[in-house]
Amino acid sequence: MVEQEQHIATDDARAGATPHVVRYVLAISLALAVVAMLLVIWR
């Protein structure tokens, strides 16, 4: 017996919400890392 492929909508397949907070965290972390490296080099 061959099983048929199951198609699930993207929203139904997700385990939870996907807010855009991760983008902000990554951007802020990158900015802080650059500032920290500049302070280390500058001193």
Summary of the structure (lengths in Angstrom):
residues: 43
radius of gyration: 21.3
end to end distance: 71.1
largest distance: 71.1
contacts: 51
relative contact order: 0.08
helix: 60%
strand: 0%
